[in-house]
Amino acid sequence: MEKSLLRVDKTYKNTNNWKNKEDQFNKFFRFSDGKGINNVSGFRPKSNNLTPENDIISSAFCVLITNFGETEWPDDLDLETGVFTYFGDNRSPGTILDETTIGGNKLLQTTFSHLHTQSRNLVKPFLCFESLKISGKSYMKFLGLAAPGAQGVSSTEDLVAVWKVKGNDRFQNYKSIFTILNEDEVSKSWLEDLVSGVTSTDSIYCPKSWLAWVNTGIYNALECKREIKPRSKLDQSPSTNEEKQVLDYIINNLSDRE
């Protein structure tokens, strides 16, 4: 692993223990203050040196984890547009929408409030990862640096409280919309600055697309065009007798104008 940065779509071994010599993910998120991030939740905030450690709202940045595998909470990344849909952390009955243990929904609430009031300079960066298994071992795949909201998505659509039912109990959770910004790497030096209390845009290591978004509100999304491959001769040939009969009929009975 390159210790000084994160690369989009690169996977990092995750043992849930930064002291494990094979671990890459948790080691990366250990900082000069001697502290890291938690290793069990979808929201994994990193505190800064100027605020209380358990204050998620004042965190330096937040790591978001998804496995894209929960049908009840269908997180999604549209690779063509860079739009990332992420559900909050109130995923079972018995808790008020914004009073979860980690405080993830409270962070979403505060983040999108800053977005809607044009206070983008107060928004904390989000680093998105997919948790996955490779040959039975756990890895984290870096999806990219995310900003809340998306081009063409209104303030009534980018953070929505949705109702769910589990058993006979109804409860709410947040559905949020982010944009993965056009940055193929994120420097740990930038994150170290954030942990030390430097404002995200004041750091000399601040990614250009994040700086542009904070200053202008314009999303420079990481967009990807899917490769279009022409169908081979075999793919275009009839695969069943019925298809062959239809093709023979067209060739032998219909003119060019029909």
CORNORWO-V162969 format. One record per residue. N is the residue number from 1. RES is the residue in one small letter. PHI is phi in degrees with one decimal (* if undefined). PSI is psi as a letter, one per 30 degrees, with the letter a starting at -180 (* if undefined). OMEGA is omega as a letter, one per 20 degrees, with the letter a starting at -180 (* if undefined). Layout:
BEGIN
n=N res=RES phi=PHI psi=PSI omega=OMEGA
n=N res=RES phi=PHI psi=PSI omega=OMEGA
END
This chain:
BEGIN
n=1 res=m phi=* psi=k omega=r
n=2 res=e phi=-77.8 psi=j omega=a
n=3 res=k phi=-70.3 psi=f omega=a
n=4 res=s phi=-97.1 psi=f omega=a
n=5 res=l phi=-158.4 psi=l omega=r
n=6 res=l phi=-108.0 psi=k omega=r
n=7 res=r phi=-115.1 psi=k omega=r
n=8 res=v phi=-59.7 psi=k omega=r
n=9 res=d phi=72.0 psi=g omega=r
n=10 res=k phi=-83.7 psi=k omega=r
n=11 res=t phi=-102.1 psi=k omega=a
n=12 res=y phi=-127.8 psi=k omega=a
n=13 res=k phi=-64.3 psi=k omega=a
n=14 res=n phi=-125.2 psi=j omega=r
n=15 res=t phi=-103.0 psi=g omega=a
n=16 res=n phi=64.4 psi=g omega=a
n=17 res=n phi=-148.4 psi=j omega=a
n=18 res=w phi=-65.7 psi=f omega=r
n=19 res=k phi=-80.2 psi=f omega=r
n=20 res=n phi=-69.1 psi=k omega=a
n=21 res=k phi=-64.1 psi=f omega=r
n=22 res=e phi=-85.8 psi=f omega=a
n=23 res=d phi=-70.4 psi=k omega=r
n=24 res=q phi=-116.5 psi=e omega=a
n=25 res=f phi=-64.4 psi=e omega=a
n=26 res=n phi=-69.8 psi=e omega=r
n=27 res=k phi=-62.5 psi=e omega=a
n=28 res=f phi=-59.3 psi=e omega=a
n=29 res=f phi=-92.4 psi=g omega=r
n=30 res=r phi=-96.5 psi=k omega=a
n=31 res=f phi=-119.7 psi=l omega=a
n=32 res=s phi=-64.1 psi=f omega=r
n=33 res=d phi=-82.1 psi=g omega=r
n=34 res=g phi=80.6 psi=g omega=a
n=35 res=k phi=-122.0 psi=l omega=a
n=36 res=g phi=-130.1 psi=b omega=r
n=37 res=i phi=-113.8 psi=l omega=r
n=38 res=n phi=-70.6 psi=l omega=a
n=39 res=n phi=-123.7 psi=g omega=a
n=40 res=v phi=-130.0 psi=f omega=a
n=41 res=s phi=-117.3 psi=l omega=r
n=42 res=g phi=-72.5 psi=e omega=r
n=43 res=f phi=-98.1 psi=k omega=a
n=44 res=r phi=-128.6 psi=i omega=a
n=45 res=p phi=-73.8 psi=l omega=r
n=46 res=k phi=-113.6 psi=k omega=a
n=47 res=s phi=-69.3 psi=l omega=r
n=48 res=n phi=-107.8 psi=l omega=a
n=49 res=n phi=-76.1 psi=f omega=a
n=50 res=l phi=-104.8 psi=f omega=a
n=51 res=t phi=-132.1 psi=l omega=r
n=52 res=p phi=-58.9 psi=k omega=a
n=53 res=e phi=-64.0 psi=e omega=a
n=54 res=n phi=-94.9 psi=g omega=a
n=55 res=d phi=-95.6 psi=j omega=a
n=56 res=i phi=-64.9 psi=e omega=a
n=57 res=i phi=-65.6 psi=e omega=a
n=58 res=s phi=-100.1 psi=g omega=a
n=59 res=s phi=-63.6 psi=l omega=r
n=60 res=a phi=-71.4 psi=e omega=r
n=61 res=f phi=-163.4 psi=l omega=r
n=62 res=c phi=-136.2 psi=k omega=r
n=63 res=v phi=-91.0 psi=k omega=r
n=64 res=l phi=-108.6 psi=k omega=a
n=65 res=i phi=-115.1 psi=k omega=r
n=66 res=t phi=-137.1 psi=l omega=r
n=67 res=n phi=-114.7 psi=g omega=a
n=68 res=f phi=54.2 psi=g omega=a
n=69 res=g phi=-121.1 psi=g omega=a
n=70 res=e phi=-95.6 psi=j omega=a
n=71 res=t phi=-63.7 psi=f omega=r
n=72 res=e phi=-70.4 psi=f omega=a
n=73 res=w phi=-129.5 psi=i omega=a
n=74 res=p phi=-78.1 psi=i omega=r
n=75 res=d phi=-55.1 psi=k omega=a
n=76 res=d phi=-153.3 psi=k omega=r
n=77 res=l phi=-122.5 psi=j omega=r
n=78 res=d phi=-85.1 psi=j omega=a
n=79 res=l phi=-66.9 psi=f omega=a
n=80 res=e phi=-76.9 psi=e omega=a
n=81 res=t phi=-106.3 psi=f omega=a
n=82 res=g phi=81.8 psi=g omega=a
n=83 res=v phi=-81.6 psi=k omega=a
n=84 res=f phi=-114.0 psi=j omega=r
n=85 res=t phi=-99.8 psi=k omega=a
n=86 res=y phi=-135.9 psi=k omega=r
n=87 res=f phi=-94.2 psi=k omega=a
n=88 res=g phi=-71.8 psi=a omega=a
n=89 res=d phi=-107.2 psi=g omega=r
n=90 res=n phi=-98.6 psi=i omega=a
n=91 res=r phi=-106.7 psi=g omega=r
n=92 res=s phi=-153.0 psi=l omega=a
n=93 res=p phi=-65.6 psi=l omega=r
n=94 res=g phi=106.1 psi=f omega=a
n=95 res=t phi=-127.8 psi=k omega=r
n=96 res=i phi=-65.7 psi=k omega=a
n=97 res=l phi=-43.8 psi=e omega=a
n=98 res=d phi=-110.5 psi=g omega=r
n=99 res=e phi=-123.3 psi=h omega=r
n=100 res=t phi=-76.0 psi=l omega=a
n=101 res=t phi=-61.3 psi=e omega=a
n=102 res=i phi=-74.8 psi=e omega=a
n=103 res=g phi=94.9 psi=g omega=a
n=104 res=g phi=-60.0 psi=e omega=a
n=105 res=n phi=-67.8 psi=e omega=r
n=106 res=k phi=-65.0 psi=e omega=r
n=107 res=l phi=-66.0 psi=e omega=r
n=108 res=l phi=-60.5 psi=e omega=a
n=109 res=q phi=-58.1 psi=e omega=a
n=110 res=t phi=-68.2 psi=e omega=a
n=111 res=t phi=-60.3 psi=e omega=a
n=112 res=f phi=-74.4 psi=f omega=r
n=113 res=s phi=-65.0 psi=e omega=r
n=114 res=h phi=-62.3 psi=e omega=r
n=115 res=l phi=-61.4 psi=e omega=a
n=116 res=h phi=-72.3 psi=f omega=r
n=117 res=t phi=-102.4 psi=g omega=r
n=118 res=q phi=61.9 psi=g omega=r
n=119 res=s phi=-105.4 psi=h omega=a
n=120 res=r phi=-62.9 psi=f omega=r
n=121 res=n phi=-65.3 psi=f omega=r
n=122 res=l phi=-94.0 psi=f omega=a
n=123 res=v phi=-76.2 psi=k omega=r
n=124 res=k phi=-85.9 psi=k omega=r
n=125 res=p phi=-65.5 psi=k omega=r
n=126 res=f phi=-118.9 psi=k omega=r
n=127 res=l phi=-111.3 psi=k omega=a
n=128 res=c phi=-104.9 psi=k omega=a
n=129 res=f phi=-134.8 psi=l omega=r
n=130 res=e phi=-106.2 psi=k omega=r
n=131 res=s phi=-85.8 psi=k omega=a
n=132 res=l phi=-148.8 psi=l omega=r
n=133 res=k phi=-109.3 psi=k omega=r
n=134 res=i phi=-131.0 psi=j omega=a
n=135 res=s phi=52.9 psi=h omega=r
n=136 res=g phi=82.1 psi=f omega=a
n=137 res=k phi=-108.8 psi=l omega=a
n=138 res=s phi=-88.1 psi=k omega=r
n=139 res=y phi=-136.7 psi=l omega=r
n=140 res=m phi=-120.5 psi=k omega=r
n=141 res=k phi=-100.4 psi=k omega=a
n=142 res=f phi=-78.2 psi=j omega=a
n=143 res=l phi=-91.6 psi=f omega=r
n=144 res=g phi=136.6 psi=l omega=r
n=145 res=l phi=-87.8 psi=k omega=a
n=146 res=a phi=-119.2 psi=k omega=r
n=147 res=a phi=-115.7 psi=k omega=a
n=148 res=p phi=-68.8 psi=k omega=r
n=149 res=g phi=88.3 psi=a omega=r
n=150 res=a phi=-159.4 psi=l omega=r
n=151 res=q phi=-60.3 psi=k omega=r
n=152 res=g phi=83.2 psi=g omega=r
n=153 res=v phi=-102.2 psi=k omega=a
n=154 res=s phi=-76.9 psi=l omega=a
n=155 res=s phi=-70.6 psi=f omega=r
n=156 res=t phi=-93.7 psi=f omega=a
n=157 res=e phi=-118.1 psi=f omega=a
n=158 res=d phi=-80.8 psi=f omega=r
n=159 res=l phi=-140.5 psi=j omega=a
n=160 res=v phi=-129.2 psi=k omega=r
n=161 res=a phi=-84.7 psi=k omega=a
n=162 res=v phi=-111.9 psi=k omega=r
n=163 res=w phi=-92.0 psi=k omega=r
n=164 res=k phi=-133.8 psi=l omega=r
n=165 res=v phi=-124.7 psi=k omega=r
n=166 res=k phi=-128.4 psi=j omega=a
n=167 res=g phi=67.1 psi=b omega=r
n=168 res=n phi=-107.6 psi=g omega=a
n=169 res=d phi=-107.2 psi=k omega=r
n=170 res=r phi=-103.4 psi=k omega=r
n=171 res=f phi=-157.1 psi=l omega=a
n=172 res=q phi=-115.2 psi=l omega=r
n=173 res=n phi=-143.8 psi=l omega=r
n=174 res=y phi=-91.2 psi=k omega=r
n=175 res=k phi=-111.2 psi=j omega=a
n=176 res=s phi=-118.7 psi=l omega=r
n=177 res=i phi=-117.4 psi=k omega=r
n=178 res=f phi=-122.0 psi=l omega=r
n=179 res=t phi=-120.9 psi=k omega=r
n=180 res=i phi=-76.6 psi=k omega=a
n=181 res=l phi=-80.9 psi=l omega=a
n=182 res=n phi=-79.2 psi=i omega=r
n=183 res=e phi=-132.3 psi=k omega=a
n=184 res=d phi=-83.6 psi=f omega=r
n=185 res=e phi=-152.3 psi=l omega=r
n=186 res=v phi=-127.7 psi=k omega=a
n=187 res=s phi=-79.5 psi=k omega=r
n=188 res=k phi=-67.1 psi=f omega=r
n=189 res=s phi=-61.3 psi=e omega=r
n=190 res=w phi=-64.3 psi=e omega=a
n=191 res=l phi=-64.2 psi=e omega=r
n=192 res=e phi=-61.4 psi=e omega=r
n=193 res=d phi=-62.2 psi=e omega=r
n=194 res=l phi=-62.2 psi=e omega=r
n=195 res=v phi=-63.9 psi=e omega=a
n=196 res=s phi=-78.3 psi=f omega=r
n=197 res=g phi=106.4 psi=g omega=r
n=198 res=v phi=-72.0 psi=k omega=r
n=199 res=t phi=-63.9 psi=k omega=a
n=200 res=s phi=-53.6 psi=e omega=a
n=201 res=t phi=-85.9 psi=f omega=r
n=202 res=d phi=-86.5 psi=f omega=r
n=203 res=s phi=-74.3 psi=k omega=r
n=204 res=i phi=-70.2 psi=f omega=a
n=205 res=y phi=-97.3 psi=g omega=a
n=206 res=c phi=-61.6 psi=k omega=r
n=207 res=p phi=-59.7 psi=k omega=a
n=208 res=k phi=-61.9 psi=e omega=a
n=209 res=s phi=-70.8 psi=e omega=r
n=210 res=w phi=-69.1 psi=e omega=r
n=211 res=l phi=-59.6 psi=e omega=a
n=212 res=a phi=-64.3 psi=e omega=r
n=213 res=w phi=-65.2 psi=e omega=r
n=214 res=v phi=-61.4 psi=e omega=a
n=215 res=n phi=-76.9 psi=e omega=a
n=216 res=t phi=-122.5 psi=f omega=a
n=217 res=g phi=81.9 psi=g omega=a
n=218 res=i phi=-87.2 psi=k omega=r
n=219 res=y phi=-91.4 psi=j omega=r
n=220 res=n phi=-96.7 psi=i omega=a
n=221 res=a phi=-79.3 psi=l omega=r
n=222 res=l phi=-81.6 psi=j omega=a
n=223 res=e phi=-102.1 psi=k omega=a
n=224 res=c phi=-132.4 psi=k omega=r
n=225 res=k phi=-89.9 psi=k omega=r
n=226 res=r phi=-71.4 psi=k omega=r
n=227 res=e phi=-70.8 psi=k omega=r
n=228 res=i phi=-102.3 psi=j omega=a
n=229 res=k phi=-100.4 psi=k omega=r
n=230 res=p phi=-64.2 psi=k omega=a
n=231 res=r phi=-68.7 psi=k omega=r
n=232 res=s phi=-73.9 psi=l omega=r
n=233 res=k phi=-58.7 psi=e omega=r
n=234 res=l phi=-64.8 psi=e omega=a
n=235 res=d phi=-63.9 psi=e omega=a
n=236 res=q phi=-85.8 psi=f omega=a
n=237 res=s phi=-81.3 psi=l omega=r
n=238 res=p phi=-58.6 psi=k omega=a
n=239 res=s phi=-104.4 psi=f omega=r
n=240 res=t phi=-132.8 psi=l omega=r
n=241 res=n phi=-62.4 psi=e omega=r
n=242 res=e phi=-61.7 psi=e omega=r
n=243 res=e phi=-63.8 psi=e omega=r
n=244 res=k phi=-65.3 psi=e omega=r
n=245 res=q phi=-64.7 psi=e omega=r
n=246 res=v phi=-62.9 psi=e omega=a
n=247 res=l phi=-63.6 psi=e omega=r
n=248 res=d phi=-62.4 psi=e omega=r
n=249 res=y phi=-63.0 psi=e omega=a
n=250 res=i phi=-61.5 psi=e omega=a
n=251 res=i phi=-65.4 psi=e omega=a
n=252 res=n phi=-91.3 psi=f omega=a
n=253 res=n phi=-122.4 psi=f omega=a
n=254 res=l phi=-109.5 psi=k omega=r
n=255 res=s phi=-81.2 psi=l omega=r
n=256 res=d phi=-62.9 psi=f omega=a
n=257 res=r phi=-86.4 psi=f omega=a
n=258 res=e phi=-90.1 psi=* omega=*
END
